[in-house]
Amino acid sequence: MNSGSVQGYRKKTKRQLLKAIDECTSLSQLFALIQLEGIVIQMHSQSGASNLTPTTLSPGEIISKKDTPFERLKAEVRKSVEESDIK
């Protein structure tokens, strides 16, 4: 029977976890970390739901601001970890 945990895996401290999130270079790495650590994130509604006009960035602005969907997801995961009670 599957116990729901990975054998031999040790949970990371908050500092180690934040560093691991920053070092993720792919979505699969980030999702594996979320799954192994049991991180819970809440998705926010889209700007259309609040009737705000969406801001369209140029490709240069996206790269310079690191405003890609992946970077935004990493920021949300990081925020969730920072607000958690992990020691």
N, CA and C atoms as a LAMMPS dump frame, in Angstrom:
ITEM: TIMESTEP
0
ITEM: NUMBER OF ATOMS
261
ITEM: BOX BOUNDS ff ff ff
-5.0000000000000000e+02 5.0000000000000000e+02
-5.0000000000000000e+02 5.0000000000000000e+02
-5.0000000000000000e+02 5.0000000000000000e+02
ITEM: ATOMS id mol type element x y z
1 1 1 N 0.832 -1.177 0
2 1 2 C 0 0 0
3 1 3 C 0.883 1.25 0
4 2 1 N 0.487 2.246 -0.754
5 2 2 C 1.26 3.477 -0.853
6 2 3 C 0.964 4.384 0.336
7 3 1 N 1.989 4.761 1.072
8 3 2 C 1.805 5.596 2.255
9 3 3 C 1.728 7.081 1.916
10 4 1 N 2.007 7.47 0.656
11 4 2 C 1.911 8.864 0.26
12 4 3 C 3.179 9.66 0.472
13 5 1 N 4.245 9.03 0.932
14 5 2 C 5.508 9.74 1.093
15 5 3 C 6.616 8.986 0.376
16 6 1 N 7.641 9.719 0.02
17 6 2 C 8.766 9.128 -0.687
18 6 3 C 9.755 8.594 0.335
19 7 1 N 10.132 7.338 0.183
20 7 2 C 11.077 6.722 1.112
21 7 3 C 12.452 7.387 0.978
22 8 1 N 13.053 7.717 2.088
23 8 2 C 14.399 8.284 2.091
24 8 3 C 14.459 9.772 1.804
25 9 1 N 13.316 10.432 1.629
26 9 2 C 13.315 11.871 1.365
27 9 3 C 13.17 12.615 2.676
28 10 1 N 14.021 13.604 2.877
29 10 2 C 13.94 14.429 4.079
30 10 3 C 13.391 15.795 3.709
31 11 1 N 12.416 16.236 4.443
32 11 2 C 11.835 17.563 4.204
33 11 3 C 12.897 18.623 4.449
34 12 1 N 12.83 19.674 3.678
35 12 2 C 13.802 20.761 3.767
36 12 3 C 13.371 21.789 4.821
37 13 1 N 14.344 22.509 5.332
38 13 2 C 14.034 23.633 6.217
39 13 3 C 13.518 24.768 5.335
40 14 1 N 12.951 25.787 5.947
41 14 2 C 12.411 26.91 5.184
42 14 3 C 13.501 27.552 4.32
43 15 1 N 14.683 27.737 4.883
44 15 2 C 15.787 28.357 4.138
45 15 3 C 16.201 27.496 2.945
46 16 1 N 16.313 26.19 3.175
47 16 2 C 16.67 25.274 2.087
48 16 3 C 15.597 25.254 1.012
49 17 1 N 14.351 25.319 1.441
50 17 2 C 13.229 25.281 0.509
51 17 3 C 13.187 26.532 -0.357
52 18 1 N 13.388 27.691 0.236
53 18 2 C 13.406 28.936 -0.539
54 18 3 C 14.539 28.929 -1.557
55 19 1 N 15.691 28.394 -1.158
56 19 2 C 16.825 28.295 -2.076
57 19 3 C 16.498 27.329 -3.218
58 20 1 N 15.869 26.21 -2.897
59 20 2 C 15.506 25.219 -3.919
60 20 3 C 14.493 25.791 -4.907
61 21 1 N 13.557 26.588 -4.417
62 21 2 C 12.578 27.226 -5.302
63 21 3 C 13.288 28.169 -6.268
64 22 1 N 14.202 28.966 -5.751
65 22 2 C 14.953 29.9 -6.595
66 22 3 C 15.786 29.176 -7.648
67 23 1 N 16.264 27.988 -7.321
68 23 2 C 17.123 27.234 -8.233
69 23 3 C 16.351 26.418 -9.272
70 24 1 N 15.036 26.315 -9.138
71 24 2 C 14.228 25.567 -10.114
72 24 3 C 14.323 26.24 -11.48
73 25 1 N 14.59 25.425 -12.497
74 25 2 C 14.697 25.964 -13.856
75 25 3 C 13.597 25.448 -14.767
76 26 1 N 12.748 24.564 -14.254
77 26 2 C 11.664 24.041 -15.078
78 26 3 C 10.42 23.845 -14.227
79 27 1 N 9.296 23.79 -14.917
80 27 2 C 8.027 23.576 -14.253
81 27 3 C 7.987 22.22 -13.555
82 28 1 N 8.565 21.211 -14.189
83 28 2 C 8.549 19.872 -13.583
84 28 3 C 9.352 19.848 -12.282
85 29 1 N 10.466 20.557 -12.219
86 29 2 C 11.237 20.637 -10.978
87 29 3 C 10.426 21.322 -9.886
88 30 1 N 9.773 22.417 -10.258
89 30 2 C 8.985 23.168 -9.285
90 30 3 C 7.807 22.337 -8.777
91 31 1 N 7.107 21.652 -9.682
92 31 2 C 5.974 20.827 -9.268
93 31 3 C 6.415 19.645 -8.419
94 32 1 N 7.573 19.061 -8.716
95 32 2 C 8.089 17.96 -7.896
96 32 3 C 8.376 18.455 -6.478
97 33 1 N 8.951 19.641 -6.384
98 33 2 C 9.25 20.222 -5.076
99 33 3 C 7.96 20.504 -4.305
100 34 1 N 6.969 21.042 -4.991
101 34 2 C 5.671 21.319 -4.366
102 34 3 C 5.053 20.023 -3.84
103 35 1 N 5.117 18.977 -4.648
104 35 2 C 4.529 17.698 -4.267
105 35 3 C 5.28 17.05 -3.107
106 36 1 N 6.599 17.003 -3.193
107 36 2 C 7.396 16.346 -2.147
108 36 3 C 7.294 17.071 -0.803
109 37 1 N 7.228 18.392 -0.863
110 37 2 C 7.202 19.174 0.374
111 37 3 C 5.78 19.433 0.875
112 38 1 N 4.783 19.1 0.063
113 38 2 C 3.399 19.328 0.472
114 38 3 C 3.042 20.799 0.557
115 39 1 N 3.582 21.59 -0.35
116 39 2 C 3.33 23.034 -0.356
117 39 3 C 1.923 23.286 -0.905
118 40 1 N 1.198 24.143 -0.225
119 40 2 C -0.153 24.501 -0.658
120 40 3 C -0.119 25.943 -1.15
121 41 1 N -0.561 26.138 -2.394
122 41 2 C -0.625 27.495 -2.928
123 41 3 C -2.062 27.778 -3.343
124 42 1 N -2.426 29.042 -3.282
125 42 2 C -3.757 29.458 -3.708
126 42 3 C -3.605 30.317 -4.949
127 43 1 N -4.356 29.97 -5.963
128 43 2 C -4.313 30.744 -7.191
129 43 3 C -5.255 31.94 -7.043
130 44 1 N -4.871 33.033 -7.654
131 44 2 C -5.663 34.259 -7.586
132 44 3 C -6.486 34.409 -8.858
133 45 1 N -7.524 35.19 -8.768
134 45 2 C -8.376 35.395 -9.937
135 45 3 C -7.661 36.243 -10.984
136 46 1 N -8.12 36.134 -12.207
137 46 2 C -7.555 36.899 -13.304
138 46 3 C -7.988 38.36 -13.203
139 47 1 N -7.232 39.249 -13.822
140 47 2 C -7.549 40.678 -13.761
141 47 3 C -8.921 40.972 -14.359
142 48 1 N -9.373 40.169 -15.313
143 48 2 C -10.681 40.375 -15.922
144 48 3 C -11.807 40.232 -14.93
145 49 1 N -11.594 39.426 -13.91
146 49 2 C -12.625 39.214 -12.902
147 49 3 C -12.85 40.472 -12.066
148 50 1 N -11.83 41.292 -11.926
149 50 2 C -11.968 42.516 -11.137
150 50 3 C -12.207 43.728 -12.025
151 51 1 N -12.356 43.483 -13.31
152 51 2 C -12.636 44.533 -14.285
153 51 3 C -11.478 45.511 -14.463
154 52 1 N -10.259 45.102 -14.147
155 52 2 C -9.082 45.933 -14.377
156 52 3 C -8.6 45.721 -15.795
157 53 1 N -8.045 46.741 -16.367
158 53 2 C -7.499 46.622 -17.709
159 53 3 C -6.169 45.882 -17.626
160 54 1 N -6.017 44.775 -18.367
161 54 2 C -4.743 44.054 -18.317
162 54 3 C -3.619 44.871 -18.951
163 55 1 N -2.424 44.742 -18.398
164 55 2 C -1.259 45.429 -18.921
165 55 3 C -0.528 44.497 -19.871
166 56 1 N -0.281 44.977 -21.076
167 56 2 C 0.443 44.183 -22.054
168 56 3 C 1.901 44.637 -22.064
169 57 1 N 2.802 43.721 -21.776
170 57 2 C 4.227 44.043 -21.759
171 57 3 C 4.868 43.628 -23.072
172 58 1 N 5.886 44.373 -23.457
173 58 2 C 6.647 43.996 -24.647
174 58 3 C 7.563 42.837 -24.275
175 59 1 N 8.068 42.081 -25.273
176 59 2 C 8.99 40.98 -24.959
177 59 3 C 10.207 41.439 -24.154
178 60 1 N 10.723 42.605 -24.449
179 60 2 C 11.873 43.133 -23.705
180 60 3 C 11.55 43.386 -22.247
181 61 1 N 10.343 43.923 -21.995
182 61 2 C 9.919 44.182 -20.62
183 61 3 C 9.713 42.884 -19.847
184 62 1 N 9.169 41.891 -20.523
185 62 2 C 8.948 40.594 -19.876
186 62 3 C 10.275 39.997 -19.443
187 63 1 N 11.266 40.039 -20.323
188 63 2 C 12.582 39.477 -20.012
189 63 3 C 13.275 40.28 -18.921
190 64 1 N 13.261 41.613 -19.037
191 64 2 C 13.965 42.436 -18.054
192 64 3 C 13.319 42.37 -16.669
193 65 1 N 11.997 42.244 -16.623
194 65 2 C 11.29 42.184 -15.342
195 65 3 C 11.109 40.758 -14.84
196 66 1 N 11.532 39.775 -15.632
197 66 2 C 11.319 38.366 -15.295
198 66 3 C 9.838 38.125 -14.999
199 67 1 N 8.983 38.665 -15.857
200 67 2 C 7.542 38.563 -15.645
201 67 3 C 6.947 37.487 -16.54
202 68 1 N 7.49 36.294 -16.441
203 68 2 C 6.947 35.169 -17.196
204 68 3 C 5.99 34.404 -16.288
205 69 1 N 5.079 33.622 -16.847
206 69 2 C 4.186 32.827 -15.997
207 69 3 C 4.959 31.92 -15.023
208 70 1 N 6.069 31.357 -15.471
209 70 2 C 6.884 30.496 -14.603
210 70 3 C 7.442 31.284 -13.418
211 71 1 N 7.964 32.475 -13.677
212 71 2 C 8.519 33.298 -12.592
213 71 3 C 7.421 33.744 -11.627
214 72 1 N 6.227 34.026 -12.155
215 72 2 C 5.107 34.405 -11.285
216 72 3 C 4.686 33.236 -10.403
217 73 1 N 4.692 32.026 -10.969
218 73 2 C 4.35 30.839 -10.18
219 73 3 C 5.401 30.601 -9.094
220 74 1 N 6.68 30.75 -9.448
221 74 2 C 7.742 30.598 -8.44
222 74 3 C 7.559 31.611 -7.31
223 75 1 N 7.167 32.834 -7.661
224 75 2 C 6.956 33.868 -6.64
225 75 3 C 5.798 33.487 -5.721
226 76 1 N 4.735 32.907 -6.276
227 76 2 C 3.6 32.48 -5.453
228 76 3 C 3.988 31.33 -4.528
229 77 1 N 4.771 30.386 -5.042
230 77 2 C 5.229 29.257 -4.22
231 77 3 C 6.127 29.78 -3.112
232 78 1 N 7.019 30.688 -3.458
233 78 2 C 7.932 31.29 -2.482
234 78 3 C 7.141 32.023 -1.382
235 79 1 N 6.119 32.781 -1.797
236 79 2 C 5.278 33.512 -0.854
237 79 3 C 4.558 32.547 0.09
238 80 1 N 4.074 31.432 -0.452
239 80 2 C 3.391 30.43 0.359
240 80 3 C 4.321 29.838 1.405
241 81 1 N 5.563 29.561 1.013
242 81 2 C 6.542 29.003 1.943
243 81 3 C 6.904 30.022 3.018
244 82 1 N 7.096 31.278 2.597
245 82 2 C 7.466 32.326 3.566
246 82 3 C 6.375 32.529 4.617
247 83 1 N 5.11 32.376 4.203
248 83 2 C 3.995 32.569 5.125
249 83 3 C 3.637 31.326 5.927
250 84 1 N 4.261 30.202 5.596
251 84 2 C 3.938 28.952 6.27
252 84 3 C 4.64 28.853 7.632
253 85 1 N 4.294 27.821 8.367
254 85 2 C 4.924 27.613 9.68
255 85 3 C 6.073 26.622 9.631
256 86 1 N 6.633 26.42 8.435
257 86 2 C 7.809 25.544 8.294
258 86 3 C 8.966 26.22 9.008
259 87 1 N 9.735 25.443 9.714
260 87 2 C 10.862 26.014 10.471
261 87 3 C 12.138 25.987 9.685
